Amino acid sequence: MEVAADTAALGLESSEVIGLRLARAATGSPKGAVEAWLMCSEKVVALAELQGLFLMGSLGRTPSQAAKGALKHYRKKVAANRRRLRKSV
């Protein structure tokens, strides 16, 4: 149940970030272009970091632990983006 709850929370948090990013990108300003670049580049970096954690065994020994670790990793990234984007609203 914990993995399901964390997954649902990540989905809700991500949808807010997507909305904030789309609002910024829709302005057509240079900040919007930077945000579009960040949307893509941050995903590549986050995945590479997660792969490193997995290969080092830092996500745990069981599938459940690995899922929790992956969700924690992505939720931190989403939370940082949400804080950054909320400041500019």
C-alpha positions as CSV (number, residue, x, y, z in Angstrom):
1,M,0.0,0.0,0.0
2,E,2.9,2.4,0.7
3,V,4.2,2.0,-2.9
4,A,0.7,2.7,-4.2
5,A,0.2,5.7,-2.0
6,D,3.6,7.1,-3.0
7,T,2.9,6.5,-6.7
8,A,-0.4,8.3,-6.4
9,A,1.3,11.2,-4.6
10,L,3.9,11.4,-7.3
11,G,1.2,11.6,-9.9
12,L,-0.6,14.4,-8.2
13,E,2.6,16.4,-7.5
14,S,3.8,15.9,-11.1
15,S,0.5,17.1,-12.6
16,E,0.9,20.4,-10.7
17,V,4.5,20.8,-12.0
18,I,3.3,20.0,-15.5
19,G,0.7,22.7,-15.2
20,L,3.1,25.3,-13.8
21,R,5.7,24.5,-16.6
22,L,3.1,24.7,-19.3
23,A,1.9,28.0,-18.1
24,R,5.5,29.3,-18.2
25,A,6.2,27.8,-21.6
26,A,2.9,29.3,-23.0
27,T,4.2,32.8,-22.4
28,G,6.6,32.5,-25.3
29,S,9.2,34.3,-23.2
30,P,12.9,33.3,-22.9
31,K,12.0,31.8,-19.5
32,G,9.5,29.6,-21.3
33,A,12.3,28.3,-23.6
34,V,14.5,27.6,-20.7
35,E,11.7,25.7,-19.0
36,A,11.2,23.6,-22.1
37,W,14.9,22.7,-22.1
38,L,14.7,21.9,-18.4
39,M,11.7,19.6,-18.9
40,C,13.7,17.4,-21.2
41,S,17.2,17.6,-19.7
42,E,16.1,17.1,-16.1
43,K,14.4,13.8,-17.0
44,V,17.6,12.5,-18.6
45,V,19.7,13.5,-15.6
46,A,17.2,12.0,-13.1
47,L,17.1,8.7,-14.9
48,A,20.9,8.5,-15.1
49,E,21.1,9.2,-11.3
50,L,18.5,6.5,-10.6
51,Q,20.4,4.0,-12.8
52,G,23.5,4.8,-10.8
53,L,21.7,4.3,-7.5
54,F,20.3,1.0,-8.8
55,L,23.7,-0.3,-10.0
56,M,25.3,0.6,-6.6
57,G,22.6,-1.3,-4.8
58,S,21.4,1.9,-3.0
59,L,17.8,1.2,-3.8
60,G,17.5,-1.9,-1.6
61,R,17.5,-5.6,-2.1
62,T,13.9,-6.4,-2.8
63,P,11.6,-5.1,-5.6
64,S,9.5,-3.3,-3.0
65,Q,12.5,-1.5,-1.6
66,A,13.7,-0.6,-5.2
67,A,10.2,0.8,-6.0
68,K,10.2,2.9,-2.8
69,G,13.7,4.1,-3.5
70,A,12.8,5.1,-7.1
71,L,9.7,6.9,-6.0
72,K,11.6,8.7,-3.3
73,H,14.2,9.8,-5.9
74,Y,11.6,11.2,-8.3
75,R,9.5,12.8,-5.6
76,K,12.5,14.8,-4.5
77,K,13.0,16.0,-8.0
78,V,9.4,16.9,-8.5
79,A,9.2,18.7,-5.1
80,A,12.3,20.8,-6.0
81,N,10.7,21.8,-9.3
82,R,7.4,22.6,-7.6
83,R,9.1,24.9,-5.1
84,R,11.0,26.7,-7.8
85,L,8.0,27.1,-10.1
86,R,5.7,28.3,-7.3
87,K,8.1,31.1,-6.4
88,S,7.6,32.6,-9.8
89,V,3.8,32.5,-9.8
